[in-house]
Amino acid sequence: MRAVICGAGIAGLALAQRLDGMGWDVVVLEQSPGPREQGYMVDFFGPGHEAAEAMGLLPRLRELAYPVSEVAYVDEDGRRRGGLDYGRFSRAVGGRLLSLMRPDLERALRESLTDRVDLRFGTGPRHVEDTGDEVRVTTEDGRVEHADLLVGADGVHSTVRALVFGPEEPRVRHLGFHTAAFLFDAPDVRREVDGRFCLTDTVGRQMGFYALRDGRVAAFAVHRSTDPRRPADARAALRAAYGGLGWVVPRALERCPPHEELYYDHVAQVVTDGWRRGRTVLTGDAAHAVSLLAGQGASLAVAGAYVLAEELQRGATVEAATAAYEARWRPVAEERQRAGRAAAEWFLPSTRARLRLRHAALRLSALPGVDRLLARSLSGKPAVLARHAPGRGRGSDG
């Protein structure tokens, strides 16, 4: 069996690892010229953590993870106004929590691939033809790939989804926020935030910072906007949106890299009436982006790829396998999407009154038992990852 996977992000790489371990020939196409260096910190727990353990990834992920003592909300002078103890949250999810930079998670997945996986950067799909017996993918560099399965794992703005399922607009739901991430050098800022994830305690816009082991600082930004369009100059847009904030924000904006080196996008969910068509299937954000408001996007990407591979191993046909995958995984993704939409005001309050309500909620979270309720609300309903005991390691058949 042969698969063409479009997208060398978290979902695409996880699926490539699993299918390769099952004996498939795997081609991964990625439009970016190389691995992405920009990205933000993710809390990796839930079903993705379980899948990563089954895939033999946890030792490497633990090496790449960052120790975070708390999420701290600070005022215009950097004084702590409230926070969430990460130790308590970790204990509430059984210690199965890792804080990872998204590019580091992708790196661990790339490292887990064998030489049998044909990973190509700088090209993507241009045309797709499904004959019933196979799917033919014409790439941007003019090659034609013949496969039993085409997988769209190419993110919110999926090219595969556009080619096979139709235009993006009705399927991408803008949630009213823009987000950005970048890295910069500032030893004084790094010392101030080291060991914590520090966020401005602000209304309608927020910047966060954390120290990286290479000496740099990672910045994360999110602000409210009803316009789903991405700006022509992301750096100028960031400076305009956050220029009035205090604390270390002015120093970060001074060191903000140019547009082409920034991660910038609107915050969106992908809502489709189906993830499969013939020999094509969507996975990860291309199928069910939950948005950063919901959390667990990375976890769902790894776990969803794991479930898809498991169904492909069990299914009598590709079509039967992808149908079983969607039936199992769609309810999990939709539950997290609902949670994300409900969390918008908690994530970034729109008024001072709602900011004060978040302060009160954070104080309550320190009470015995409340941390477990908070962890349950953040992690959502438990997802059944495997139909049977999973195999271990990258060569196992899971």
N, C-alpha and C positions, 0 to 999 in steps of 0.2 A: 504494500500500500504506500501511496505517496501523497504528501500534503504540502501545499503552499500556504504559508502563514504570512500575512501582511501585517507588519508591526513588530519591531524588536524592543517593545516595552515590556512591562511586567507580565501581562497576560500572554503575549506572544512567546516570550522566552520560556515561561513556565510550561506552556503547552509543547513547545519544541522539545524540551527536556523529557517530558513524559512520553511523547510519541516516539522519540528516538529510542528510549528505553524499551518500548514495545516492539521495536524492529521496523518502524516506518522509515521511509526515506523522507527527509524534511528539508524544505527550502524556506528560509526566512528572508523576506524582503523588507527593507527599511528605507524610507525616503530621506531621512536625515543623512548627512555625509559621514557621520560617525556617532559613537555613543554620546548621549546628552550629558552635559556636566551640570546644567542648571536644574533646580528642583527644590522641593521643600521637605521638611521633616515629616515622617508619617509614623503614627502609632500602629505597630504591626501586632495584631492579636486576633482572637477569634478563629474562624475556619481556616484562614490563610496560614496561621501559625501551625495548625494541625497538619495542613497539607505540606508545609515546608519541612516539618519533622519527617513525614513519610517520604519526602523526596531527598532526604539526607542533607538538607541545607542549613539546619539550625546551628551547627558548630561555626560555620562561616558567618552566618548572620549575627551570631553573638559577638564575634570578633569585630564586626563593622558597626555594631550598635553603640549608641551614646548613652552614658549615664545621665539621666535627668532627674533632679531632685524634686522639682515642682514646676507647674505652670504658674508664673507670678504675674499679676496685673499691677502695673506701676503708673503713677501719676506723672504730670508734666515735669517734675523734678526727679523722677526715678525712684520715688518712695513707694514701697509695696502697699497696695490697697486691698489685696486679697489674693487667693491662690488655691491651687488644687495639688495636694500632696501625691506625687507619683508613686511613692512607696505604698500608700494605702490603696491606690487604684490597682497597682500591680498585684498586691495580695488579694484584692477582691476578684481578680480574674485568674487566680491560681498561680500567679507568677509568670504567666505565659504572655508577656508583653515585652516588645522590643521597640526602641525609638531609633529609627533609621532614616538617613537621607535617601530619598527616592532613587537618585543615581547609584547609591551603594547597593540597594536592593537589586537593581538591574545588573550591576556588576557581578554580584554573587550568582545570579541566574546565568549570565553569560559564561562565567567560569565553570559552571556545572555542565555545560554542553560538551559533548564529545566532538572529535574532528569529523564525524559523519554528518553533522548538521551543516548545511550550506547556508551560512549567514552572510548576506550581502547588504552593504550600506550604499546609499546614494541612488536607489532605484525603488520603484513601486509599481503597482498595477496601472495599466492604461486602458485595457479592454478585457472583458470577461465573457467567455462563451461556454455555456453548459450544454453538452450534447446529450445528457442523460447517462451515458456510459463513462464520461469523464468531464472535467472542467479544464478549459484552456485559458491560461492567463498570459496576456501579452504585456510585457513590462515596458517601462519608460525607455529602457535602453534597447528595445526592439527584439528581445528574446521571447520565445513562446514556451511556457511551461505547461506540461500535461500532468494532471494530478487527479487523484480520486476525491480530494477534498480541498476546498479553498476556505481559509479562515480569515475573517476580518478582525484583527486584534490591533487595529490602527487608531484607537482613541476616539474621543468625542467627535472629531471632525473626520470620520472614517471615509476614506476613498472607496474601499470595498462596499461599504453600505450605500454610498451614492451610486456606484456603478450597477449594483445588483438590485437594491431595494428602492432607489429613487432619491430625490433631493433631500438635503439635510434639514431644511427649515422646519417642516412639521414634526420632526423627530427630536430636535434639540430644544429643550425647554430652558430658557434663560430664567435664573432665579433672582435676578436683581442685584448681583454683585460682580465686581471685577477683582481679580487676584493677580499677584505678581510674586516673583522670587528671584533673588540674586545674591551673589557672594561679593564680599569686599574685605579689604585689609584695614584694620583699625585696632591696634593693640589695646588702647584704652577702653574701647567698647567691649572688646573680647574679655578683658579682665572683669568688667562690670557684670556681664551676663553669664560667665562661665559656670556650667553645671545646672543652669536653669533655662527654661524657655520663657523669656520675658516679653510680655505683650503690653502695649499701651492701653490704659483703661479709659477708652474713649468711645464716643457715640458716632455711629455712621461710617467710621473709618478706623483702621487699626493697623499698626505695624508690630511685628514680633522679631526677636533676635535670639540666636543661640550660637555658642562658640563651637568651631570645628577643630578637629585634631591637627589639621595642617596649619593652624595659626590664623585662619580667616574667620570671618563672621558671616553667618547665613541670615539673610533678611527675608521676611515673609510679610506681604501686605494684602489687605482686603478692604474694599470700600463699596458702599452702596451706589448703584447706578442702574437706571432703567434702560440704558442703551446697550444692546447686546453686541454692538460692533467693537472690534479691537482697534485701538488707536494706531495711526500711521507712525507715531513716534512714542513708544512706550515709556522711555525715560522722561520725556517732557510731560507725559500724562501723569506719571508718578509724582514728579516734582510739583505739579499743579494740585494734585489731589491731597498730598500729605505735607505740603510746605508749611502749614501753620502749626504742626505738632511740635512739641518740645522734646525734652530729654535728649536721647542720642539720635533722634530722627534726622535733624539737620546734617549731622556728620555722615549718616548713612546715605542721604540723598546726594551729598557732595561727591561721594564715591560710587554712585550708581553707574554701572557700565552702560555702554550704548545699546540702542534698541535691539540689535541683532544678537546680543549676548544675554538678553533678559528672557526669563520665562514670564509670559503675560497671556491671560485669557479671561473670558467671562466665565462666571460660575454657572454651570449648567448640568442638567440631567438629560439622559437620553431615554426617551419613552417611545417604544416601537410596538407595533401589533404582532411582530414575529421576528425571531432571531435567525431563521433558516429559510432557505429557498433552494430547492434542488440539492446540489452538492456544495453549497456555500452556507457557512454558519458564522455568526458573530459571537464574540466573547469579550470579556473585560469591558472597558468604557465604551467601546463601539456598540455593544449590545445594551448596556445598563448602567452607564455612568451614574453614580449616586451623588456625586459632588463632594467637595471638601466639607460641606455643612454636615454631612452624614457621617463622615469618617469611614474607615474600613475599605476605602476604594482599592488600596493595594492588597489588602487581605482577600477581598472578594475576587480580585483579578487572579491571584494565585489559586485560590480554592476553586473558582469556576473553571479554570483551565484543567485542574486536577479532575474535576467531575466530568468534564467533556472527554478527557482522555480515557477515563474509566468506562464511560458509555461507549466510546468507539471500540474499546477492547471487547466489550460484551455484546455489542449490537450485531445482528445478522447482516445489516446493510448500513451504509453511511447515513442514509435518510432516517432509518429507524433509530440509529444512535443519536443523531442530532435532535430528533424529536424527544427522546427520553431525557437528554441533557436539558433541553428547555423546560420540560415539565418539572424536573427536579429543581432547577436553579432559578427560574423566573420568580417563584414566590419569595425566595430569600432576597433577591435583589430588590424586588418591589417593596418589601418590608423596610429595607434600609433607605430606600428613596422616600417613603412616607416619613420616616424618622428624621431624615435630613430636612425636609420641608418644614416639619414641626419645630426643628431646632434653630431656625433662622434668627429668631429674636434673642435666644440665649447666646448664639455664636457672636452676633454683632448687634447689640441693642440699638434701636432707632431713636430712643428718647432718653433723657436723664432719668426719668422715673423707672424705665425698664433696666437701665444700668444699675440703679439701686436695688432692684429686685434680684439681679444677678449677684450683687454683693451679698445679699441675704442668703441666697441659695448656696454660695460658696462657703459661708460660715456654717450653714447646716450640714454641708458635706463632711465636715470634720467630726460629726457626732457618730457614735458607734451604730453600725447597721446602715446608716444612710449612704456610706461609701459603696456598700454592696448594691443598694438600689440604684445609685448613680452608674455604677459599672454595668448593671443589667440594662439600663436605659441606653447607655452608649454602645454596648455590644449587640443589642437586639436579641431576637429569639435565637436559640441554638440552631445551627445548621447541621443536618446530617451529611457528613462529607463523603463517607464511603458506604457502599452496600455490604462490604465484607472487610475483614481486617486488611489494612493496606500493607503493601510490601515496603521495604526500606531501601533507601539508596537510589542513585540515579539510574541504575540499570535494572531495578526491579520492575515488575509488570503491574504493580499497584492495582 
